[in-house]
Amino acid sequence: MSGIREKILPPSGHSFRLLKWDRSLGEVDSVIAPDHSERIMGAGNRWHFHTEIELTLILRGQGTRFVGDDIGPFADGDLVLLGERLPHYWHTKGVSKGISLQFHFPEDHAFWGFPENEVARDLFKRACHGLAIQGKTAQVISQLMQELVRNSGAARLGILLIILARLGDASGRELKQLSASAFNLPNESPHEEEMARAVRFLIANFKEEVRLEDLLKLTGMSRPTFARQFKKHSGHCYSGFLKQLRLQAACRRLEDSEQTILDISLACGFPQVSFFNRVFRREMKCSPSEFRRTIRSAAKSSKPKGVPSPWQEPEAFVSALLPLV
């Protein structure tokens, strides 16, 4: 893939593509049937977009998730719905495992021939900003997606329709908007590769001093062109993108390490702890110390909860469907 657009082709005889991976988002299996998969090169480990809507479940793994102009952490159980042409990327730390399904239902698709599917229009429109799925809906859909891998044919299509129905019925608090901006990137752009290169460079070097001149040299662009294209493709100016990378890295260290605030600020690319404290409070609405206390207190008080079966109401009828496969 020369640019950031991924071209997706469902397998022959399928209306959508189902992917799974056990180690890396760069090496995924296209699941044709429960006992038949084909290894393909994945794009989730690099910044990209596609015309298909995508639902991705992280079963195991952690790191930083990029969705449009949103930059945030992800961990086991992360579940997001991504709309058409929304740039995204999972920067993982170590091994990851997950499931992803990708589908495209344009206006003339048979999907819209069923009046019951009209409720999906609003869901797909909201997905253009990216939706983090939470609560009971996330628990149910996570299990439904795992059932997709174990089924094929009409049963698999039926599970997809149930997933979409469940998402359409989810409460507002269970669907968290991620990106402030919606994106409508063209199928082909002369600046795709340069922007992808700039994003990779920032992710790899955010702990160091990064100058605009470095990015201009890397991309071969003038200052105005780079500024315009980077904003168009990422939703941020380069300095804002860099700031968010550093803040997310600092948040992870505050949660996982015993480093001092000073050491964390220096390790994450903030040259002065006073500047770090000021930026952190403005963006996170609390000081680094308050963030550390709150996140650790929440971790201690949380208790594991049982995951409900996806075949509980209102989808009890599905339990009669699966044994037929």
C-alpha positions as protocol buffer text, in pm:
chain_id: "A"
residue {
  index: 1
  type: MET
  ca { x: 0 y: 0 z: 0 }
}
residue {
  index: 2
  type: SER
  ca { x: 169 y: 317 z: -119 }
}
residue {
  index: 3
  type: GLY
  ca { x: -61 y: 563 z: 59 }
}
residue {
  index: 4
  type: ILE
  ca { x: -278 y: 557 z: 367 }
}
residue {
  index: 5
  type: ARG
  ca { x: -596 y: 437 z: 196 }
}
residue {
  index: 6
  type: GLU
  ca { x: -661 y: 65 z: 242 }
}
residue {
  index: 7
  type: LYS
  ca { x: -851 y: -109 z: -36 }
}
residue {
  index: 8
  type: ILE
  ca { x: -1074 y: -380 z: 113 }
}
residue {
  index: 9
  type: LEU
  ca { x: -1225 y: -668 z: -84 }
}
residue {
  index: 10
  type: PRO
  ca { x: -1457 y: -911 z: 98 }
}
residue {
  index: 11
  type: PRO
  ca { x: -1386 y: -1278 z: 17 }
}
residue {
  index: 12
  type: SER
  ca { x: -1583 y: -1425 z: -271 }
}
residue {
  index: 13
  type: GLY
  ca { x: -1933 y: -1518 z: -160 }
}
residue {
  index: 14
  type: HIS
  ca { x: -1926 y: -1287 z: 142 }
}
residue {
  index: 15
  type: SER
  ca { x: -2096 y: -951 z: 199 }
}
residue {
  index: 16
  type: PHE
  ca { x: -1841 y: -835 z: 459 }
}
residue {
  index: 17
  type: ARG
  ca { x: -1488 y: -914 z: 572 }
}
residue {
  index: 18
  type: LEU
  ca { x: -1411 y: -1072 z: 908 }
}
residue {
  index: 19
  type: LEU
  ca { x: -1056 y: -1052 z: 1042 }
}
residue {
  index: 20
  type: LYS
  ca { x: -882 y: -1194 z: 1347 }
}
residue {
  index: 21
  type: TRP
  ca { x: -527 y: -1178 z: 1474 }
}
residue {
  index: 22
  type: ASP
  ca { x: -337 y: -1342 z: 1759 }
}
residue {
  index: 23
  type: ARG
  ca { x: -9 y: -1151 z: 1773 }
}
residue {
  index: 24
  type: SER
  ca { x: 11 y: -845 z: 1551 }
}
residue {
  index: 25
  type: LEU
  ca { x: -224 y: -614 z: 1363 }
}
residue {
  index: 26
  type: GLY
  ca { x: 18 y: -639 z: 1074 }
}
residue {
  index: 27
  type: GLU
  ca { x: -47 y: -1012 z: 1032 }
}
residue {
  index: 28
  type: VAL
  ca { x: -416 y: -1096 z: 1030 }
}
residue {
  index: 29
  type: ASP
  ca { x: -634 y: -1381 z: 909 }
}
residue {
  index: 30
  type: SER
  ca { x: -936 y: -1325 z: 687 }
}
residue {
  index: 31
  type: VAL
  ca { x: -1187 y: -1572 z: 831 }
}
residue {
  index: 32
  type: ILE
  ca { x: -1368 y: -1749 z: 547 }
}
residue {
  index: 33
  type: ALA
  ca { x: -1524 y: -2020 z: 766 }
}
residue {
  index: 34
  type: PRO
  ca { x: -1459 y: -2155 z: 1118 }
}
residue {
  index: 35
  type: ASP
  ca { x: -1202 y: -2398 z: 977 }
}
residue {
  index: 36
  type: HIS
  ca { x: -1073 y: -2186 z: 688 }
}
residue {
  index: 37
  type: SER
  ca { x: -872 y: -1864 z: 711 }
}
residue {
  index: 38
  type: GLU
  ca { x: -635 y: -1684 z: 476 }
}
residue {
  index: 39
  type: ARG
  ca { x: -337 y: -1485 z: 604 }
}
residue {
  index: 40
  type: ILE
  ca { x: -325 y: -1126 z: 473 }
}
residue {
  index: 41
  type: MET
  ca { x: -128 y: -813 z: 552 }
}
residue {
  index: 42
  type: GLY
  ca { x: -316 y: -602 z: 806 }
}
residue {
  index: 43
  type: ALA
  ca { x: -324 y: -222 z: 808 }
}
residue {
  index: 44
  type: GLY
  ca { x: -431 y: -160 z: 1168 }
}
residue {
  index: 45
  type: ASN
  ca { x: -72 y: -108 z: 1283 }
}
residue {
  index: 46
  type: ARG
  ca { x: -30 y: 199 z: 1063 }
}
residue {
  index: 47
  type: TRP
  ca { x: -225 y: 517 z: 1005 }
}
residue {
  index: 48
  type: HIS
  ca { x: -488 y: 457 z: 733 }
}
residue {
  index: 49
  type: PHE
  ca { x: -850 y: 488 z: 627 }
}
residue {
  index: 50
  type: HIS
  ca { x: -1098 y: 307 z: 401 }
}
residue {
  index: 51
  type: THR
  ca { x: -1449 y: 348 z: 264 }
}
residue {
  index: 52
  type: GLU
  ca { x: -1577 y: 57 z: 471 }
}
residue {
  index: 53
  type: ILE
  ca { x: -1730 y: 89 z: 818 }
}
residue {
  index: 54
  type: GLU
  ca { x: -1530 y: -109 z: 1072 }
}
residue {
  index: 55
  type: LEU
  ca { x: -1603 y: -260 z: 1413 }
}
residue {
  index: 56
  type: THR
  ca { x: -1287 y: -360 z: 1600 }
}
residue {
  index: 57
  type: LEU
  ca { x: -1253 y: -550 z: 1927 }
}
residue {
  index: 58
  type: ILE
  ca { x: -921 y: -571 z: 2112 }
}
residue {
  index: 59
  type: LEU
  ca { x: -928 y: -896 z: 2307 }
}
residue {
  index: 60
  type: ARG
  ca { x: -575 y: -853 z: 2439 }
}
residue {
  index: 61
  type: GLY
  ca { x: -331 y: -568 z: 2409 }
}
residue {
  index: 62
  type: GLN
  ca { x: -266 y: -212 z: 2510 }
}
residue {
  index: 63
  type: GLY
  ca { x: -124 y: 104 z: 2363 }
}
residue {
  index: 64
  type: THR
  ca { x: -244 y: 424 z: 2200 }
}
residue {
  index: 65
  type: ARG
  ca { x: -547 y: 444 z: 1971 }
}
residue {
  index: 66
  type: PHE
  ca { x: -578 y: 711 z: 1701 }
}
residue {
  index: 67
  type: VAL
  ca { x: -928 y: 778 z: 1566 }
}
residue {
  index: 68
  type: GLY
  ca { x: -966 y: 1094 z: 1359 }
}
residue {
  index: 69
  type: ASP
  ca { x: -841 y: 1375 z: 1581 }
}
residue {
  index: 70
  type: ASP
  ca { x: -877 y: 1168 z: 1900 }
}
residue {
  index: 71
  type: ILE
  ca { x: -565 y: 1021 z: 2062 }
}
residue {
  index: 72
  type: GLY
  ca { x: -622 y: 800 z: 2365 }
}
residue {
  index: 73
  type: PRO
  ca { x: -521 y: 477 z: 2539 }
}
residue {
  index: 74
  type: PHE
  ca { x: -669 y: 136 z: 2472 }
}
residue {
  index: 75
  type: ALA
  ca { x: -655 y: -192 z: 2663 }
}
residue {
  index: 76
  type: ASP
  ca { x: -819 y: -536 z: 2673 }
}
residue {
  index: 77
  type: GLY
  ca { x: -1185 y: -515 z: 2573 }
}
residue {
  index: 78
  type: ASP
  ca { x: -1155 y: -193 z: 2373 }
}
residue {
  index: 79
  type: LEU
  ca { x: -1439 y: -183 z: 2119 }
}
residue {
  index: 80
  type: VAL
  ca { x: -1483 y: 91 z: 1859 }
}
residue {
  index: 81
  type: LEU
  ca { x: -1705 y: 154 z: 1557 }
}
residue {
  index: 82
  type: LEU
  ca { x: -1533 y: 351 z: 1280 }
}
residue {
  index: 83
  type: GLY
  ca { x: -1722 y: 525 z: 1002 }
}
residue {
  index: 84
  type: GLU
  ca { x: -1634 y: 567 z: 637 }
}
residue {
  index: 85
  type: ARG
  ca { x: -1305 y: 743 z: 554 }
}
residue {
  index: 86
  type: LEU
  ca { x: -1216 y: 800 z: 919 }
}
residue {
  index: 87
  type: PRO
  ca { x: -836 y: 769 z: 965 }
}
residue {
  index: 88
  type: HIS
  ca { x: -734 y: 535 z: 1247 }
}
residue {
  index: 89
  type: TYR
  ca { x: -439 y: 344 z: 1387 }
}
residue {
  index: 90
  type: TRP
  ca { x: -357 y: 124 z: 1688 }
}
residue {
  index: 91
  type: HIS
  ca { x: -6 y: 175 z: 1822 }
}
residue {
  index: 92
  type: THR
  ca { x: 36 y: -141 z: 2029 }
}
residue {
  index: 93
  type: LYS
  ca { x: 281 y: -224 z: 2304 }
}
residue {
  index: 94
  type: GLY
  ca { x: 379 y: -587 z: 2248 }
}
residue {
  index: 95
  type: VAL
  ca { x: 143 y: -865 z: 2146 }
}
residue {
  index: 96
  type: SER
  ca { x: -219 y: -795 z: 2060 }
}
residue {
  index: 97
  type: LYS
  ca { x: -519 y: -1013 z: 1978 }
}
residue {
  index: 98
  type: GLY
  ca { x: -853 y: -915 z: 1837 }
}
residue {
  index: 99
  type: ILE
  ca { x: -1137 y: -934 z: 1587 }
}
residue {
  index: 100
  type: SER
  ca { x: -1249 y: -685 z: 1327 }
}
residue {
  index: 101
  type: LEU
  ca { x: -1536 y: -678 z: 1080 }
}
residue {
  index: 102
  type: GLN
  ca { x: -1555 y: -444 z: 781 }
}
residue {
  index: 103
  type: PHE
  ca { x: -1856 y: -374 z: 560 }
}
residue {
  index: 104
  type: HIS
  ca { x: -1977 y: -121 z: 307 }
}
residue {
  index: 105
  type: PHE
  ca { x: -2347 y: -64 z: 240 }
}
residue {
  index: 106
  type: PRO
  ca { x: -2379 y: 216 z: -19 }
}
residue {
  index: 107
  type: GLU
  ca { x: -2721 y: 359 z: -102 }
}
residue {
  index: 108
  type: ASP
  ca { x: -2791 y: 100 z: -372 }
}
residue {
  index: 109
  type: HIS
  ca { x: -2691 y: -196 z: -152 }
}
residue {
  index: 110
  type: ALA
  ca { x: -2948 y: -467 z: -82 }
}
residue {
  index: 111
  type: PHE
  ca { x: -2905 y: -397 z: 290 }
}
residue {
  index: 112
  type: TRP
  ca { x: -3128 y: -89 z: 256 }
}
residue {
  index: 113
  type: GLY
  ca { x: -3400 y: -290 z: 84 }
}
residue {
  index: 114
  type: PHE
  ca { x: -3516 y: -407 z: 427 }
}
residue {
  index: 115
  type: PRO
  ca { x: -3706 y: -125 z: 599 }
}
residue {
  index: 116
  type: GLU
  ca { x: -3597 y: -255 z: 940 }
}
residue {
  index: 117
  type: ASN
  ca { x: -3242 y: -149 z: 858 }
}
residue {
  index: 118
  type: GLU
  ca { x: -3332 y: 220 z: 827 }
}
residue {
  index: 119
  type: VAL
  ca { x: -3243 y: 267 z: 1195 }
}
residue {
  index: 120
  type: ALA
  ca { x: -2880 y: 200 z: 1100 }
}
residue {
  index: 121
  type: ARG
  ca { x: -2854 y: 528 z: 907 }
}
residue {
  index: 122
  type: ASP
  ca { x: -2815 y: 740 z: 1218 }
}
residue {
  index: 123
  type: LEU
  ca { x: -2568 y: 491 z: 1366 }
}
residue {
  index: 124
  type: PHE
  ca { x: -2350 y: 500 z: 1053 }
}
residue {
  index: 125
  type: LYS
  ca { x: -2364 y: 880 z: 1047 }
}
residue {
  index: 126
  type: ARG
  ca { x: -2249 y: 900 z: 1411 }
}
residue {
  index: 127
  type: ALA
  ca { x: -1975 y: 648 z: 1338 }
}
residue {
  index: 128
  type: CYS
  ca { x: -1808 y: 904 z: 1110 }
}
residue {
  index: 129
  type: HIS
  ca { x: -1668 y: 1051 z: 1433 }
}
residue {
  index: 130
  type: GLY
  ca { x: -1576 y: 711 z: 1575 }
}
residue {
  index: 131
  type: LEU
  ca { x: -1770 y: 556 z: 1865 }
}
residue {
  index: 132
  type: ALA
  ca { x: -1619 y: 386 z: 2169 }
}
residue {
  index: 133
  type: ILE
  ca { x: -1872 y: 124 z: 2279 }
}
residue {
  index: 134
  type: GLN
  ca { x: -1909 y: 79 z: 2652 }
}
residue {
  index: 135
  type: GLY
  ca { x: -2120 y: -82 z: 2923 }
}
residue {
  index: 136
  type: LYS
  ca { x: -2346 y: -382 z: 2876 }
}
residue {
  index: 137
  type: THR
  ca { x: -2369 y: -318 z: 2503 }
}
residue {
  index: 138
  type: ALA
  ca { x: -1990 y: -362 z: 2472 }
}
residue {
  index: 139
  type: GLN
  ca { x: -2003 y: -686 z: 2672 }
}
residue {
  index: 140
  type: VAL
  ca { x: -2279 y: -831 z: 2457 }
}
residue {
  index: 141
  type: ILE
  ca { x: -2125 y: -726 z: 2125 }
}
residue {
  index: 142
  type: SER
  ca { x: -1783 y: -857 z: 2227 }
}
residue {
  index: 143
  type: GLN
  ca { x: -1930 y: -1204 z: 2266 }
}
residue {
  index: 144
  type: LEU
  ca { x: -2132 y: -1172 z: 1946 }
}
residue {
  index: 145
  type: MET
  ca { x: -1815 y: -1089 z: 1754 }
}
residue {
  index: 146
  type: GLN
  ca { x: -1649 y: -1401 z: 1889 }
}
residue {
  index: 147
  type: GLU
  ca { x: -1952 y: -1596 z: 1770 }
}
residue {
  index: 148
  type: LEU
  ca { x: -1895 y: -1454 z: 1422 }
}
residue {
  index: 149
  type: VAL
  ca { x: -1561 y: -1637 z: 1404 }
}
residue {
  index: 150
  type: ARG
  ca { x: -1727 y: -1965 z: 1499 }
}
residue {
  index: 151
  type: ASN
  ca { x: -2003 y: -1940 z: 1236 }
}
residue {
  index: 152
  type: SER
  ca { x: -2044 y: -1900 z: 861 }
}
residue {
  index: 153
  type: GLY
  ca { x: -2303 y: -1841 z: 593 }
}
residue {
  index: 154
  type: ALA
  ca { x: -2649 y: -1713 z: 686 }
}
residue {
  index: 155
  type: ALA
  ca { x: -2580 y: -1758 z: 1058 }
}
residue {
  index: 156
  type: ARG
  ca { x: -2284 y: -1521 z: 1039 }
}
residue {
  index: 157
  type: LEU
  ca { x: -2491 y: -1265 z: 847 }
}
residue {
  index: 158
  type: GLY
  ca { x: -2766 y: -1298 z: 1108 }
}
residue {
  index: 159
  type: ILE
  ca { x: -2519 y: -1223 z: 1388 }
}
residue {
  index: 160
  type: LEU
  ca { x: -2397 y: -913 z: 1202 }
}
residue {
  index: 161
  type: LEU
  ca { x: -2756 y: -786 z: 1178 }
}
residue {
  index: 162
  type: ILE
  ca { x: -2803 y: -846 z: 1551 }
}
residue {
  index: 163
  type: ILE
  ca { x: -2483 y: -654 z: 1625 }
}
residue {
  index: 164
  type: LEU
  ca { x: -2603 y: -359 z: 1421 }
}
residue {
  index: 165
  type: ALA
  ca { x: -2947 y: -372 z: 1584 }
}
residue {
  index: 166
  type: ARG
  ca { x: -2790 y: -378 z: 1929 }
}
residue {
  index: 167
  type: LEU
  ca { x: -2570 y: -82 z: 1844 }
}
residue {
  index: 168
  type: GLY
  ca { x: -2867 y: 107 z: 1706 }
}
residue {
  index: 169
  type: ASP
  ca { x: -3058 y: 49 z: 2031 }
}
residue {
  index: 170
  type: ALA
  ca { x: -2768 y: 140 z: 2261 }
}
residue {
  index: 171
  type: SER
  ca { x: -2813 y: 429 z: 2501 }
}
residue {
  index: 172
  type: GLY
  ca { x: -2623 y: 751 z: 2444 }
}
residue {
  index: 173
  type: ARG
  ca { x: -2392 y: 692 z: 2741 }
}
residue {
  index: 174
  type: GLU
  ca { x: -2279 y: 360 z: 2591 }
}
residue {
  index: 175
  type: LEU
  ca { x: -2164 y: 517 z: 2263 }
}
residue {
  index: 176
  type: LYS
  ca { x: -1891 y: 772 z: 2330 }
}
residue {
  index: 177
  type: GLN
  ca { x: -1794 y: 997 z: 2040 }
}
residue {
  index: 178
  type: LEU
  ca { x: -1418 y: 997 z: 1985 }
}
residue {
  index: 179
  type: SER
  ca { x: -1324 y: 1244 z: 1710 }
}
residue {
  index: 180
  type: ALA
  ca { x: -1444 y: 1602 z: 1728 }
}
residue {
  index: 181
  type: SER
  ca { x: -1413 y: 1626 z: 1351 }
}
residue {
  index: 182
  type: ALA
  ca { x: -1561 y: 1410 z: 1078 }
}
residue {
  index: 183
  type: PHE
  ca { x: -1332 y: 1324 z: 788 }
}
residue {
  index: 184
  type: ASN
  ca { x: -1405 y: 1277 z: 420 }
}
residue {
  index: 185
  type: LEU
  ca { x: -1065 y: 1204 z: 273 }
}
residue {
  index: 186
  type: PRO
  ca { x: -1053 y: 1145 z: -104 }
}
residue {
  index: 187
  type: ASN
  ca { x: -984 y: 801 z: -247 }
}
residue {
  index: 188
  type: GLU
  ca { x: -660 y: 928 z: -391 }
}
residue {
  index: 189
  type: SER
  ca { x: -449 y: 1216 z: -263 }
}
residue {
  index: 190
  type: PRO
  ca { x: -101 y: 1324 z: -373 }
}
residue {
  index: 191
  type: HIS
  ca { x: -14 y: 1388 z: -8 }
}
residue {
  index: 192
  type: GLU
  ca { x: -123 y: 1058 z: 153 }
}
residue {
  index: 193
  type: GLU
  ca { x: 220 y: 901 z: 180 }
}
residue {
  index: 194
  type: GLU
  ca { x: 384 y: 1221 z: 306 }
}
residue {
  index: 195
  type: MET
  ca { x: 126 y: 1258 z: 582 }
}
residue {
  index: 196
  type: ALA
  ca { x: 156 y: 895 z: 684 }
}
residue {
  index: 197
  type: ARG
  ca { x: 535 y: 941 z: 697 }
}
residue {
  index: 198
  type: ALA
  ca { x: 497 y: 1250 z: 917 }
}
residue {
  index: 199
  type: VAL
  ca { x: 263 y: 1068 z: 1157 }
}
residue {
  index: 200
  type: ARG
  ca { x: 503 y: 773 z: 1186 }
}
residue {
  index: 201
  type: PHE
  ca { x: 791 y: 1011 z: 1254 }
}
residue {
  index: 202
  type: LEU
  ca { x: 602 y: 1194 z: 1530 }
}
residue {
  index: 203
  type: ILE
  ca { x: 497 y: 870 z: 1698 }
}
residue {
  index: 204
  type: ALA
  ca { x: 853 y: 738 z: 1689 }
}
residue {
  index: 205
  type: ASN
  ca { x: 1016 y: 1061 z: 1810 }
}
residue {
  index: 206
  type: PHE
  ca { x: 766 y: 1238 z: 2037 }
}
residue {
  index: 207
  type: LYS
  ca { x: 994 y: 1200 z: 2340 }
}
residue {
  index: 208
  type: GLU
  ca { x: 1259 y: 1408 z: 2167 }
}
residue {
  index: 209
  type: GLU
  ca { x: 1263 y: 1766 z: 2045 }
}
residue {
  index: 210
  type: VAL
  ca { x: 1076 y: 1770 z: 1714 }
}
residue {
  index: 211
  type: ARG
  ca { x: 1105 y: 2077 z: 1495 }
}
residue {
  index: 212
  type: LEU
  ca { x: 873 y: 2175 z: 1216 }
}
residue {
  index: 213
  type: GLU
  ca { x: 1179 y: 2198 z: 992 }
}
residue {
  index: 214
  type: ASP
  ca { x: 1237 y: 1824 z: 1046 }
}
residue {
  index: 215
  type: LEU
  ca { x: 888 y: 1745 z: 919 }
}
residue {
  index: 216
  type: LEU
  ca { x: 918 y: 1979 z: 622 }
}
residue {
  index: 217
  type: LYS
  ca { x: 1243 y: 1811 z: 521 }
}
residue {
  index: 218
  type: LEU
  ca { x: 1091 y: 1464 z: 570 }
}
residue {
  index: 219
  type: THR
  ca { x: 787 y: 1538 z: 355 }
}
residue {
  index: 220
  type: GLY
  ca { x: 945 y: 1775 z: 105 }
}
residue {
  index: 221
  type: MET
  ca { x: 665 y: 2026 z: 157 }
}
residue {
  index: 222
  type: SER
  ca { x: 647 y: 2397 z: 211 }
}
residue {
  index: 223
  type: ARG
  ca { x: 533 y: 2522 z: 551 }
}
residue {
  index: 224
  type: PRO
  ca { x: 181 y: 2632 z: 434 }
}
residue {
  index: 225
  type: THR
  ca { x: 119 y: 2309 z: 239 }
}
residue {
  index: 226
  type: PHE
  ca { x: 232 y: 2088 z: 526 }
}
residue {
  index: 227
  type: ALA
  ca { x: 22 y: 2277 z: 780 }
}
residue {
  index: 228
  type: ARG
  ca { x: -288 y: 2254 z: 559 }
}
residue {
  index: 229
  type: GLN
  ca { x: -247 y: 1887 z: 471 }
}
residue {
  index: 230
  type: PHE
  ca { x: -156 y: 1770 z: 820 }
}
residue {
  index: 231
  type: LYS
  ca { x: -464 y: 1940 z: 963 }
}
residue {
  index: 232
  type: LYS
  ca { x: -679 y: 1788 z: 688 }
}
residue {
  index: 233
  type: HIS
  ca { x: -552 y: 1435 z: 745 }
}
residue {
  index: 234
  type: SER
  ca { x: -516 y: 1427 z: 1125 }
}
residue {
  index: 235
  type: GLY
  ca { x: -747 y: 1698 z: 1258 }
}
residue {
  index: 236
  type: HIS
  ca { x: -456 y: 1858 z: 1446 }
}
residue {
  index: 237
  type: CYS
  ca { x: -177 y: 2099 z: 1381 }
}
residue {
  index: 238
  type: TYR
  ca { x: 150 y: 1911 z: 1420 }
}
residue {
  index: 239
  type: SER
  ca { x: 225 y: 2067 z: 1761 }
}
residue {
  index: 240
  type: GLY
  ca { x: -120 y: 1971 z: 1892 }
}
residue {
  index: 241
  type: PHE
  ca { x: -73 y: 1615 z: 1767 }
}
residue {
  index: 242
  type: LEU
  ca { x: 266 y: 1601 z: 1937 }
}
residue {
  index: 243
  type: LYS
  ca { x: 123 y: 1736 z: 2263 }
}
residue {
  index: 244
  type: GLN
  ca { x: -145 y: 1467 z: 2271 }
}
residue {
  index: 245
  type: LEU
  ca { x: 113 y: 1193 z: 2212 }
}
residue {
  index: 246
  type: ARG
  ca { x: 317 y: 1320 z: 2504 }
}
residue {
  index: 247
  type: LEU
  ca { x: 17 y: 1351 z: 2734 }
}
residue {
  index: 248
  type: GLN
  ca { x: -99 y: 996 z: 2664 }
}
residue {
  index: 249
  type: ALA
  ca { x: 251 y: 864 z: 2731 }
}
residue {
  index: 250
  type: ALA
  ca { x: 260 y: 1060 z: 3058 }
}
residue {
  index: 251
  type: CYS
  ca { x: -78 y: 921 z: 3163 }
}
residue {
  index: 252
  type: ARG
  ca { x: 44 y: 564 z: 3112 }
}
residue {
  index: 253
  type: ARG
  ca { x: 355 y: 629 z: 3321 }
}
residue {
  index: 254
  type: LEU
  ca { x: 152 y: 795 z: 3597 }
}
residue {
  index: 255
  type: GLU
  ca { x: -65 y: 487 z: 3614 }
}
residue {
  index: 256
  type: ASP
  ca { x: 196 y: 214 z: 3571 }
}
residue {
  index: 257
  type: SER
  ca { x: 521 y: 347 z: 3720 }
}
residue {
  index: 258
  type: GLU
  ca { x: 656 y: 496 z: 4040 }
}
residue {
  index: 259
  type: GLN
  ca { x: 853 y: 766 z: 3861 }
}
residue {
  index: 260
  type: THR
  ca { x: 839 y: 1119 z: 3996 }
}
residue {
  index: 261
  type: ILE
  ca { x: 640 y: 1386 z: 3813 }
}
residue {
  index: 262
  type: LEU
  ca { x: 967 y: 1550 z: 3710 }
}
residue {
  index: 263
  type: ASP
  ca { x: 1107 y: 1228 z: 3562 }
}
residue {
  index: 264
  type: ILE
  ca { x: 783 y: 1158 z: 3377 }
}
residue {
  index: 265
  type: SER
  ca { x: 768 y: 1506 z: 3227 }
}
residue {
  index: 266
  type: LEU
  ca { x: 1125 y: 1479 z: 3098 }
}
residue {
  index: 267
  type: ALA
  ca { x: 1078 y: 1122 z: 2972 }
}
residue {
  index: 268
  type: CYS
  ca { x: 768 y: 1220 z: 2773 }
}
residue {
  index: 269
  type: GLY
  ca { x: 917 y: 1517 z: 2593 }
}
residue {
  index: 270
  type: PHE
  ca { x: 823 y: 1806 z: 2824 }
}
residue {
  index: 271
  type: PRO
  ca { x: 1144 y: 2002 z: 2889 }
}
residue {
  index: 272
  type: GLN
  ca { x: 1011 y: 2179 z: 3201 }
}
residue {
  index: 273
  type: VAL
  ca { x: 797 y: 2027 z: 3474 }
}
residue {
  index: 274
  type: SER
  ca { x: 612 y: 2357 z: 3526 }
}
residue {
  index: 275
  type: PHE
  ca { x: 508 y: 2354 z: 3159 }
}
residue {
  index: 276
  type: PHE
  ca { x: 407 y: 1987 z: 3188 }
}
residue {
  index: 277
  type: ASN
  ca { x: 191 y: 2059 z: 3494 }
}
residue {
  index: 278
  type: ARG
  ca { x: 25 y: 2352 z: 3321 }
}
residue {
  index: 279
  type: VAL
  ca { x: -52 y: 2160 z: 3001 }
}
residue {
  index: 280
  type: PHE
  ca { x: -167 y: 1852 z: 3191 }
}
residue {
  index: 281
  type: ARG
  ca { x: -410 y: 2049 z: 3407 }
}
residue {
  index: 282
  type: ARG
  ca { x: -551 y: 2234 z: 3107 }
}
residue {
  index: 283
  type: GLU
  ca { x: -610 y: 1915 z: 2908 }
}
residue {
  index: 284
  type: MET
  ca { x: -693 y: 1662 z: 3180 }
}
residue {
  index: 285
  type: LYS
  ca { x: -871 y: 1899 z: 3423 }
}
residue {
  index: 286
  type: CYS
  ca { x: -651 y: 1788 z: 3713 }
}
residue {
  index: 287
  type: SER
  ca { x: -285 y: 1785 z: 3815 }
}
residue {
  index: 288
  type: PRO
  ca { x: -59 y: 1486 z: 3735 }
}
residue {
  index: 289
  type: SER
  ca { x: -56 y: 1391 z: 4105 }
}
residue {
  index: 290
  type: GLU
  ca { x: -435 y: 1405 z: 4126 }
}
residue {
  index: 291
  type: PHE
  ca { x: -462 y: 1196 z: 3810 }
}
residue {
  index: 292
  type: ARG
  ca { x: -230 y: 929 z: 3957 }
}
residue {
  index: 293
  type: ARG
  ca { x: -427 y: 911 z: 4284 }
}
residue {
  index: 294
  type: THR
  ca { x: -761 y: 894 z: 4108 }
}
residue {
  index: 295
  type: ILE
  ca { x: -666 y: 630 z: 3854 }
}
residue {
  index: 296
  type: ARG
  ca { x: -503 y: 405 z: 4113 }
}
residue {
  index: 297
  type: SER
  ca { x: -791 y: 443 z: 4356 }
}
residue {
  index: 298
  type: ALA
  ca { x: -1033 y: 346 z: 4081 }
}
residue {
  index: 299
  type: ALA
  ca { x: -822 y: 41 z: 3992 }
}
residue {
  index: 300
  type: LYS
  ca { x: -822 y: -80 z: 4354 }
}
residue {
  index: 301
  type: SER
  ca { x: -1194 y: -37 z: 4403 }
}
residue {
  index: 302
  type: SER
  ca { x: -1303 y: -197 z: 4075 }
}
residue {
  index: 303
  type: LYS
  ca { x: -1422 y: -555 z: 4096 }
}
residue {
  index: 304
  type: PRO
  ca { x: -1448 y: -798 z: 3807 }
}
residue {
  index: 305
  type: LYS
  ca { x: -1803 y: -845 z: 3692 }
}
residue {
  index: 306
  type: GLY
  ca { x: -1960 y: -1138 z: 3520 }
}
residue {
  index: 307
  type: VAL
  ca { x: -2006 y: -1097 z: 3148 }
}
residue {
  index: 308
  type: PRO
  ca { x: -2367 y: -1155 z: 3043 }
}
residue {
  index: 309
  type: SER
  ca { x: -2439 y: -1397 z: 2765 }
}
residue {
  index: 310
  type: PRO
  ca { x: -2522 y: -1230 z: 2434 }
}
residue {
  index: 311
  type: TRP
  ca { x: -2815 y: -1469 z: 2405 }
}
residue {
  index: 312
  type: GLN
  ca { x: -3000 y: -1310 z: 2695 }
}
residue {
  index: 313
  type: GLU
  ca { x: -3293 y: -1084 z: 2617 }
}
residue {
  index: 314
  type: PRO
  ca { x: -3371 y: -933 z: 2376 }
}
residue {
  index: 315
  type: GLU
  ca { x: -3180 y: -1175 z: 2154 }
}
residue {
  index: 316
  type: ALA
  ca { x: -3285 y: -1505 z: 2314 }
}
residue {
  index: 317
  type: PHE
  ca { x: -3412 y: -1632 z: 1981 }
}
residue {
  index: 318
  type: VAL
  ca { x: -3057 y: -1641 z: 1846 }
}
residue {
  index: 319
  type: SER
  ca { x: -2970 y: -1937 z: 2068 }
}
residue {
  index: 320
  type: ALA
  ca { x: -3192 y: -2144 z: 1841 }
}
residue {
  index: 321
  type: LEU
  ca { x: -3001 y: -2028 z: 1535 }
}
residue {
  index: 322
  type: LEU
  ca { x: -2645 y: -2126 z: 1626 }
}
residue {
  index: 323
  type: PRO
  ca { x: -2696 y: -2504 z: 1673 }
}
residue {
  index: 324
  type: LEU
  ca { x: -2809 y: -2522 z: 1311 }
}
residue {
  index: 325
  type: VAL
  ca { x: -2460 y: -2436 z: 1188 }
}
